[in-house]
């Protein structure tokens, strides 16, 4: 089937993108890694020895970067609904985060050990219906917030991709009630026309962590 004009335009833009070229040159799986790198450098998010959970991890660019930053003393668990090629230093799980079975598998792997950082770059498959896409994106963000509140240690951090629109303000307010600070970040690698931004919750408040009552064996 012949490509449409819009798809040709997208492909041309994609392959001329400086971050796409950098990712190829530096061995990263996606340009999205530079969004996380900028936030990390600005906010000193990662350090050696941390335990990190990466939600919506495929194709694995964020996990690659995190594994390098936390080093062999750290631990990285990555989950996505799509299959993902192995990443050195990363425990890769495949499952649908909206299903309890996938969450239980993550919890089983953690075996009750508190997490230092949860990162989520999850986004729904786009239908083209703005209201539906926004609702689904916010639902994923809300699930990530609840998961982070279960597994983060007190004082832990949380980074989540959201899209400005319906549901954004209540989510932002919810994070402010859970974390000591909430920062808004729009990295340079995030395309200007995109409504995506990242919310960074710093320092989970004491008393807001809600660990699961039962954790399955991993």
C-alpha positions in Angstrom: 0.0 0.0 0.0 1.4 3.4 -0.9 2.3 5.7 1.9 0.2 8.8 2.4 1.6 12.3 2.2 1.3 12.7 6.0 3.2 9.4 6.6 6.0 10.5 4.2 6.2 13.8 6.0 6.5 12.0 9.4 9.2 9.7 8.1 11.2 12.5 6.7 10.9 14.5 9.9 11.7 11.4 12.0 14.9 10.5 10.2 16.2 14.0 10.1 15.5 14.4 13.9 18.7 15.2 15.8 17.6 13.0 18.7 16.9 10.0 16.4 20.4 10.4 14.9 21.9 10.7 18.4 20.1 7.6 19.6 21.4 5.6 16.6 24.9 6.8 17.1 25.0 6.2 20.9 23.3 2.8 20.8 20.0 3.7 22.5 16.7 2.2 21.3 14.7 5.3 21.0 15.0 9.1 21.0 12.9 9.2 24.2 16.0 8.5 26.2 17.0 12.1 25.9 13.9 13.3 27.6 14.9 11.2 30.7 18.5 12.2 30.4 17.6 15.9 30.5 15.4 15.5 33.5 18.0 13.4 35.3 20.7 16.0 34.7 18.5 18.9 35.7 17.0 17.2 38.8 19.6 14.7 39.8 17.1 11.9 39.6 19.3 8.8 39.4 22.3 7.6 41.4 24.2 4.3 41.8 22.5 1.5 43.7 18.9 2.7 43.3 15.9 0.4 42.8 13.8 1.6 39.8 10.6 0.5 38.1 10.1 1.5 34.5 6.5 1.4 33.3 5.7 1.4 29.6 9.3 0.5 29.0 9.4 -0.7 25.4 11.4 -0.5 23.3 13.8 0.0 26.2 15.6 3.3 25.8 14.7 4.5 29.3 15.7 1.2 30.8 19.0 1.2 29.1 19.8 4.7 30.4 18.6 3.9 34.0 20.7 0.6 34.1 23.8 2.6 33.2 23.1 5.2 35.8 22.2 2.9 38.8 25.1 0.5 37.9 25.5 -3.2 39.0 24.6 -2.3 42.6 21.2 -1.1 41.5 18.1 -2.9 40.2 15.8 -2.1 37.3 12.5 -3.7 36.6 10.8 -2.9 33.2 7.2 -3.7 32.2 5.4 -3.2 28.9 2.5 -4.8 27.2 4.7 -5.3 24.1 7.6 -7.7 23.9 11.0 -6.1 24.6 14.4 -7.4 23.7 16.6 -8.1 26.8 18.5 -5.1 28.2 21.7 -5.7 30.2 21.1 -5.1 33.9 17.3 -5.0 33.5 14.6 -7.5 34.6 12.1 -7.3 31.7 8.5 -8.3 32.2 5.7 -8.4 29.6 2.2 -7.7 30.7 -0.7 -5.2 30.6 -0.3 -2.7 33.4 -4.1 -2.2 33.5 -4.5 -5.9 34.5 -3.9 -6.9 38.1 -1.9 -10.0 37.0 0.9 -7.7 35.6 0.9 -5.6 38.8 1.1 -8.7 40.9 4.0 -10.0 38.9 5.9 -6.8 39.5 5.1 -6.9 43.2 6.2 -10.5 43.4 9.5 -9.6 41.9 10.0 -6.8 44.4 9.2 -9.1 47.3 8.3 -6.1 49.5 11.5 -4.2 48.9 10.7 -0.5 48.7 11.5 1.3 45.4 13.5 4.5 45.1 12.0 5.7 41.8 9.1 4.8 39.6 9.2 6.2 36.0 6.3 5.9 33.5 6.4 6.8 29.9 3.1 5.0 29.2 0.7 6.2 26.5 -2.3 4.6 25.0 -2.6 3.6 21.4 -4.0 6.6 19.6 -7.5 6.3 18.2 -7.7 9.9 16.8 -10.6 10.7 19.0 -9.1 13.4 21.3 -11.5 13.0 24.2 -11.1 9.2 24.3 -7.3 9.3 23.9 -7.0 11.9 26.7 -9.2 9.9 29.0 -7.1 6.7 28.4 -3.8 8.6 28.9 -5.0 10.0 32.2 -6.2 6.6 33.3 -2.8 5.1 32.7 -1.2 8.0 34.7 -3.6 7.5 37.5 -2.8 3.8 37.7 0.9 4.7 37.8 0.3 7.1 40.7 -1.4 4.4 42.7 1.3 1.8 41.9 4.0 4.3 42.9 2.2 5.0 46.2 2.3 1.2 46.9 5.9 0.5 46.2 7.9 3.7 46.7 9.8 4.2 50.0 9.0 7.3 52.0 11.0 10.0 50.3 11.0 8.2 46.9 10.4 9.9 43.6 8.0 9.5 40.7 8.2 10.6 37.1 5.1 10.3 34.8 4.2 11.4 31.3 0.9 13.2 31.1 -1.0 15.1 28.4 -2.4 18.5 29.1 -6.2 18.5 28.9 -9.1 17.0 30.7 -8.0 15.4 34.0 -4.6 17.0 34.1 -5.4 19.5 36.9 -6.8 16.9 39.3 -3.9 14.6 38.8 -1.4 17.4 39.4 -3.3 18.3 42.6 -3.3 14.6 43.7 0.5 14.4 43.3 0.9 17.6 45.3 -0.9 15.9 48.2 1.4 12.8 48.0 4.8 14.4 47.4 6.8 17.1 49.0 7.3 18.9 45.6 5.8 18.4 42.1 7.8 19.8 39.2 6.6 20.2 35.6 9.1 19.3 32.9 9.0 19.7 29.1 12.3 18.3 27.8 13.8 19.5 24.5 13.4 16.1 23.0 9.7 16.3 23.5 8.3 17.7 20.3 7.0 21.2 20.6 3.6 20.4 19.0 3.0 17.5 21.5 0.8 18.1 24.5 3.0 15.7 26.5 4.7 17.0 29.6 6.3 15.2 32.6 5.3 15.6 36.2 8.1 14.8 38.7 7.0 14.1 42.3 9.9 14.5 44.7 9.9 13.0 48.1 6.8 10.7 48.8 5.3 12.1 52.0 5.4 10.0 55.1 2.0 8.3 55.6 1.0 8.3 52.0 2.7 5.0 51.1 0.2 2.2 50.9 2.1 -1.1 50.5 0.1 -4.1 49.3 -1.1 -6.3 52.1 -0.1 -9.5 50.3 2.9 -9.8 48.0 3.2 -12.9 45.9 6.4 -14.8 45.6 8.4 -13.9 42.5 
